[in-house]
């Protein structure tokens, strides 16, 4: 999959922008901090995922004083068939967002997966040490691109979860009884079980090649594994249903005190371990970054396997956080994929980059494409 062109209207710092990305695989956008490099990758993520990879509110993406933004792109699949994707978000007279495929309005689930995308942001460096919600989003972003059913289950689960939590507040106010939770528990489990089963399957798939990817990045961790963290051990639909229903009933009194649902996929987590030890407890900063790069490469191969298309890869200022050896390993591993990279400086590597200069609200190709080559060994 390739993004052939990108057009932005009233999107953050770009009043109007058109980029021809049809030439070359690796596009490097070079500029100082705060000039709009990340905005460009955010626009591509919206085109692919229908929402910002930064988690930004729609109103904050609009240029000041405007009422809508538009992101439009022409993409080409691996069979060289073109299609057009477009996302328009309007804030006035009322808030609404529309997605289009070949100029026909579509639902979000019909857009996801058309242009599979892997995103690597600076905050990913806190993936292991950060909050569990960040790690759950990592799984959700992958699964929503390959499974409309997962997106539907996750969306409905989140809706029921909000309703159950609202009921907990009503119980605390004396306007409802704890017994009223039972039907909501059943609805929550109905939509939560498919979420957990899909996550478990994804974790198992990533585990198949995790040791190989970690070794390719220079870490000799033969017993490295990725583990899903949850209270129970059930892994089939019926057993998982019973397990969740039991947990919700067991926690009911506590939930009424805390006014929050304490069991379910929204409370679960995952981690990478070596010899049974979570890597954040012993691995150096460099080793943790090697593991993150391995996860990036696993996302690439997973999306290619499930979508049948090579994903577009978005890397935001990743080279400033990697040493030279990891920079080279990453670049070499991404050969044959379209990669959009932002950076404040051009790194060394063994690949031809197409360089772009980014200034406030404008992006221009550098006059002479530069082939950067690794220094010869002495």
C-alpha positions as CSV (number, residue, x, y, z in Angstrom):
1,X,0.0,0.0,0.0
2,X,1.2,3.5,-0.9
3,X,-0.1,7.0,-0.3
4,X,0.4,8.6,-3.7
5,X,-0.8,12.1,-2.7
6,X,-2.1,14.0,0.3
7,X,-4.2,17.2,0.3
8,X,-5.0,19.2,3.5
9,X,-7.4,22.1,3.9
10,X,-7.5,24.1,7.1
11,X,-5.7,21.4,9.0
12,X,-3.7,22.8,12.0
13,X,-0.8,24.8,10.6
14,X,-1.7,24.0,6.9
15,X,-4.3,26.3,5.3
16,X,-3.9,24.5,2.1
17,X,-1.3,21.8,1.2
18,X,-0.8,19.3,-1.6
19,X,2.0,16.7,-1.5
20,X,2.9,14.3,-4.3
21,X,4.3,11.2,-2.6
22,X,4.3,8.9,-5.6
23,X,8.1,8.9,-6.0
24,X,10.3,7.0,-3.6
25,X,9.6,4.8,-0.6
26,X,11.1,6.8,2.2
27,X,10.0,10.4,2.7
28,X,11.8,12.4,5.3
29,X,10.3,15.6,6.5
30,X,13.0,17.8,8.0
31,X,12.5,21.0,10.1
32,X,12.8,22.6,13.5
33,X,10.5,21.9,16.5
34,X,7.0,23.3,16.3
35,X,6.9,23.8,12.5
36,X,4.2,21.3,11.7
37,X,6.0,18.0,11.0
38,X,3.9,16.0,13.4
39,X,0.8,17.6,12.1
40,X,1.5,16.0,8.7
41,X,1.7,12.5,10.2
42,X,-1.4,13.2,12.2
43,X,-3.3,14.0,9.0
44,X,-2.2,10.7,7.5
45,X,-3.3,8.8,10.6
46,X,-6.8,10.5,10.3
47,X,-7.0,9.4,6.7
48,X,-6.2,5.8,7.7
49,X,-7.7,5.5,11.2
50,X,-10.4,8.2,10.9
51,X,-9.1,9.7,14.1
52,X,-5.9,11.4,15.3
53,X,-3.1,9.1,16.4
54,X,-2.4,11.8,19.0
55,X,-5.8,11.5,20.6
56,X,-6.5,15.2,19.8
57,X,-10.0,16.6,20.0
58,X,-11.5,17.5,16.6
59,X,-11.9,21.2,17.5
60,X,-8.2,21.5,18.3
61,X,-7.2,20.3,14.8
62,X,-9.0,23.1,13.0
63,X,-7.1,26.2,12.0
64,X,-8.1,29.1,14.2
65,X,-11.2,30.8,13.0
66,X,-12.3,28.1,10.6
67,X,-15.3,25.7,10.8
68,X,-14.0,22.6,9.1
69,X,-11.0,20.7,8.0
70,X,-10.5,18.2,5.1
71,X,-7.9,15.5,4.6
72,X,-7.9,13.8,1.2
73,X,-5.5,11.2,-0.2
74,X,-5.0,8.9,-3.2
75,X,-3.8,5.5,-2.2
76,X,-2.6,2.6,-4.3
77,X,-2.7,-1.0,-3.2
78,X,-0.1,-3.6,-3.9
79,X,-1.9,-4.6,-7.1
80,X,-1.5,-1.0,-8.3
81,X,-5.3,-0.2,-8.0
82,X,-6.0,3.4,-6.9
83,X,-8.7,4.7,-4.6
84,X,-9.5,8.0,-2.9
85,X,-9.9,8.4,0.9
86,X,-11.3,11.6,2.4
87,X,-12.2,12.7,6.0
88,X,-14.1,15.9,6.6
89,X,-14.7,17.3,10.1
90,X,-17.1,20.2,10.7
91,X,-17.6,22.1,13.9
92,X,-20.4,24.5,12.9
93,X,-23.3,24.8,12.7
94,X,-23.1,21.4,14.4
95,X,-20.3,19.0,15.1
96,X,-20.1,16.2,12.5
97,X,-17.5,14.1,10.8
98,X,-17.8,12.3,7.5
99,X,-15.6,9.6,5.8
100,X,-15.5,9.0,2.1
101,X,-14.1,6.1,-0.1
102,X,-14.0,7.0,-3.8
103,X,-16.2,10.0,-3.0
104,X,-19.0,7.8,-1.5
105,X,-19.8,8.4,2.2
106,X,-18.9,5.3,4.3
107,X,-19.0,4.2,7.9
108,X,-15.8,4.2,9.9
109,X,-15.6,0.4,9.8
110,X,-15.6,0.5,6.0
111,X,-12.6,2.9,6.0
112,X,-10.4,1.2,8.6
113,X,-8.0,-1.2,6.9
114,X,-8.2,0.4,3.4
115,X,-4.8,1.9,4.1
116,X,-3.3,0.0,7.0
117,X,-1.0,2.2,9.0
118,X,1.7,1.7,11.7
119,X,2.4,4.7,13.8
120,X,5.4,5.2,16.1
121,X,5.3,8.4,18.2
122,X,7.8,9.6,20.9
123,X,5.3,8.7,23.6
124,X,5.6,5.1,22.5
125,X,8.9,5.2,24.3
126,X,6.9,5.1,27.6
127,X,4.9,2.1,26.4
128,X,6.3,-0.3,28.9
129,X,6.5,2.2,31.8
130,X,3.4,4.1,31.1
131,X,-0.2,3.5,32.1
132,X,-2.0,0.3,31.1
133,X,-4.5,2.4,29.0
134,X,-1.6,3.2,26.6
135,X,-0.8,-0.5,26.1
136,X,-4.5,-1.4,25.5
137,X,-4.7,1.3,22.9
138,X,-1.7,-0.3,21.2
139,X,-3.7,-3.5,20.8
140,X,-6.9,-1.7,19.9
141,X,-5.3,0.3,17.1
142,X,-4.0,-2.9,15.4
143,X,-7.2,-4.9,15.8
144,X,-9.6,-2.2,14.7
145,X,-7.7,-2.0,11.3
146,X,-8.1,-5.7,10.6
147,X,-11.5,-6.5,12.2
148,X,-14.7,-4.5,11.8
149,X,-16.2,-6.9,14.3
150,X,-13.6,-6.0,16.9
151,X,-14.4,-2.3,16.4
152,X,-18.1,-2.9,16.9
153,X,-17.5,-5.1,20.0
154,X,-15.1,-2.5,21.5
155,X,-17.5,0.4,20.8
156,X,-20.5,-1.4,22.3
157,X,-18.5,-2.5,25.3
158,X,-17.4,1.1,26.0
159,X,-21.0,2.3,25.6
160,X,-22.3,-0.3,28.1
161,X,-19.4,0.4,30.5
162,X,-20.4,4.1,30.6
163,X,-24.0,3.1,31.3
164,X,-23.1,0.7,34.0
165,X,-20.9,3.3,35.7
166,X,-23.7,5.8,35.5
167,X,-25.9,3.2,37.2
168,X,-23.3,2.9,40.0
169,X,-23.6,6.6,40.6
170,X,-27.4,6.4,40.8
171,X,-27.1,3.5,43.3
172,X,-24.8,5.7,45.4
173,X,-27.5,8.4,45.3
174,X,-30.2,6.0,46.4
175,X,-32.0,6.2,43.0
176,X,-31.3,2.5,42.1
177,X,-30.5,-0.8,43.6
178,X,-27.4,-3.0,43.3
179,X,-29.6,-5.7,41.9
180,X,-30.2,-3.5,38.8
181,X,-26.6,-4.2,37.8
182,X,-27.3,-7.8,36.8
183,X,-28.6,-7.1,33.2
184,X,-25.9,-4.6,32.6
185,X,-23.3,-7.2,33.7
186,X,-24.6,-9.6,31.1
187,X,-24.5,-6.9,28.3
188,X,-21.0,-5.9,29.4
189,X,-19.8,-9.5,29.2
190,X,-21.5,-10.1,25.9
191,X,-19.4,-7.4,24.2
192,X,-16.3,-7.8,26.4
193,X,-15.6,-11.4,25.7
194,X,-15.0,-10.9,21.9
195,X,-12.6,-8.0,22.8
196,X,-10.5,-10.2,25.1
197,X,-10.5,-13.2,22.8
198,X,-9.3,-11.0,19.9
199,X,-6.6,-9.5,22.1
200,X,-5.4,-13.0,23.2
201,X,-5.2,-14.1,19.6
202,X,-3.2,-11.0,18.7
203,X,-0.8,-11.5,21.6
204,X,-0.3,-15.2,20.5
205,X,0.4,-14.1,16.9
206,X,2.9,-11.5,17.9
207,X,4.7,-14.0,20.2
208,X,5.4,-16.3,17.2
209,X,8.1,-14.0,15.8
210,X,8.9,-11.7,18.8
211,X,12.2,-13.5,19.6
212,X,13.3,-13.4,16.0
213,X,12.6,-9.6,15.7
214,X,14.4,-8.9,19.0
215,X,17.4,-10.9,17.9
216,X,17.6,-9.0,14.6
217,X,18.0,-5.8,16.6
218,X,20.9,-7.2,18.6
219,X,19.4,-8.5,21.8
220,X,20.0,-12.2,22.6
221,X,16.8,-12.8,24.5
222,X,15.8,-16.3,23.5
223,X,13.1,-16.6,26.2
224,X,11.5,-13.3,25.5
225,X,7.7,-13.4,25.5
226,X,4.7,-11.1,25.4
227,X,2.0,-11.8,28.0
228,X,-1.6,-10.7,28.5
229,X,-2.3,-9.7,32.1
230,X,-5.8,-10.5,33.5
231,X,-7.1,-12.1,36.7
232,X,-8.5,-15.2,35.2
233,X,-7.1,-17.9,32.9
234,X,-10.0,-18.8,30.6
235,X,-9.4,-18.6,26.9
236,X,-12.6,-19.8,25.3
237,X,-15.9,-18.0,24.9
238,X,-18.0,-20.0,27.4
239,X,-15.4,-20.1,30.2
240,X,-14.5,-16.5,29.7
241,X,-18.2,-15.5,29.9
242,X,-18.6,-17.3,33.2
243,X,-15.3,-15.9,34.6
244,X,-16.3,-12.3,33.8
245,X,-19.8,-12.7,35.2
246,X,-18.3,-14.1,38.4
247,X,-15.8,-11.2,38.7
248,X,-18.5,-8.6,38.2
249,X,-20.7,-10.1,40.8
250,X,-17.8,-10.6,43.2
251,X,-16.8,-6.9,42.8
252,X,-20.3,-5.5,42.9
253,X,-20.1,-4.1,46.4
254,X,-16.6,-2.6,45.8
255,X,-17.8,-1.1,42.5
256,X,-20.7,0.6,44.3
257,X,-18.2,2.2,46.7
258,X,-15.7,3.3,44.0
259,X,-18.4,4.2,41.4
260,X,-16.4,2.4,38.7
261,X,-16.4,-1.1,37.1
262,X,-13.4,-3.0,38.4
263,X,-13.4,-6.0,36.1
264,X,-13.3,-6.5,32.3
265,X,-11.1,-5.8,29.3
266,X,-10.8,-2.1,30.2
267,X,-8.8,-3.1,33.3
268,X,-6.5,-5.6,31.6
269,X,-2.9,-5.1,30.5
270,X,0.1,-6.8,28.8
271,X,3.8,-6.8,29.1
272,X,7.0,-8.2,27.6
273,X,9.1,-10.4,29.8
274,X,12.5,-12.1,29.6
275,X,12.9,-15.2,31.8
276,X,9.6,-14.3,33.5
277,X,10.8,-10.8,34.4
278,X,9.1,-7.7,32.9
279,X,11.7,-5.9,30.9
280,X,10.9,-2.5,32.5
281,X,12.3,-4.0,35.8
282,X,15.8,-4.8,34.5
283,X,16.4,-3.8,30.9
284,X,18.5,-0.8,30.0
285,X,17.0,2.1,28.2
286,X,18.6,0.9,25.0
287,X,17.2,-2.7,25.4
288,X,13.7,-1.4,26.0
289,X,14.0,0.7,22.8
290,X,15.1,-2.4,20.9
291,X,12.0,-4.2,22.2
292,X,9.8,-1.2,21.1
293,X,11.4,-1.4,17.6
294,X,10.7,-5.1,17.6
295,X,7.0,-4.4,18.4
296,X,6.9,-1.8,15.5
297,X,8.2,-4.5,13.1
298,X,5.7,-7.0,14.5
299,X,2.9,-4.5,13.8
300,X,4.1,-4.2,10.2
301,X,4.1,-7.9,9.6
302,X,0.8,-8.5,11.4
303,X,-1.0,-5.9,9.3
304,X,0.5,-7.1,6.1
305,X,-0.6,-10.7,7.0
306,X,-4.2,-9.8,8.0
307,X,-4.9,-7.0,5.5
308,X,-3.0,-8.5,2.5
309,X,-1.3,-5.1,2.0
310,X,1.9,-3.6,3.1
311,X,1.1,-0.9,5.6
312,X,2.2,2.7,5.4
313,X,4.6,3.5,8.3
314,X,4.6,6.8,10.1
315,X,7.7,7.6,12.3
316,X,7.6,10.8,14.4
317,X,11.1,12.0,15.4
318,X,12.1,8.4,16.1
319,X,15.8,8.9,15.2
320,X,16.4,11.4,17.9
321,X,15.7,8.6,20.5
322,X,17.8,5.8,18.9
323,X,21.5,5.2,18.7
324,X,23.1,4.8,15.3
325,X,23.0,0.9,15.3
326,X,19.3,0.9,16.0
327,X,18.7,3.6,13.4
328,X,20.4,1.4,10.8
329,X,18.6,-1.8,11.9
330,X,15.2,-0.1,11.7
331,X,15.9,1.4,8.2
332,X,17.1,-1.9,6.8
333,X,14.1,-3.7,8.2
334,X,11.6,-1.3,6.5
335,X,13.0,-1.8,3.0
336,X,10.2,-2.1,0.5
337,X,7.6,-0.2,2.6
338,X,6.4,3.4,2.2
339,X,7.7,5.2,5.3
340,X,7.0,8.8,6.3
341,X,9.6,10.1,8.8
342,X,9.8,13.4,10.7
343,X,13.1,14.6,12.1
344,X,15.0,17.7,13.0
345,X,18.2,16.4,11.4
346,X,19.0,13.8,8.7
347,X,20.4,10.6,10.2
348,X,22.8,8.2,8.6
349,X,21.5,5.0,7.0
350,X,21.7,2.7,4.0
351,X,18.7,3.9,2.1
352,X,17.7,6.6,-0.4
353,X,15.5,9.2,1.3
354,X,13.3,11.8,-0.5
355,X,13.9,14.9,1.6
356,X,11.3,17.6,2.3
357,X,11.8,20.9,4.0
358,X,9.1,21.8,6.5
359,X,8.4,25.4,7.6
360,X,5.4,27.1,9.1
361,X,2.4,26.0,7.0
362,X,4.6,24.9,4.0
363,X,6.4,21.8,2.8
364,X,8.8,21.9,-0.2
365,X,10.9,19.2,-1.7
366,X,14.6,19.7,-1.3
367,X,16.2,20.4,-4.7
368,X,18.5,17.4,-4.8
369,X,17.4,14.0,-3.4
370,X,20.1,12.7,-1.2
371,X,21.2,9.1,-0.9
372,X,22.6,8.6,2.6
373,X,24.9,5.7,2.9
374,X,26.3,4.1,6.0
375,X,30.0,4.8,6.7
376,X,32.3,2.2,5.3
377,X,33.9,-0.1,7.8
378,X,37.6,0.4,8.4
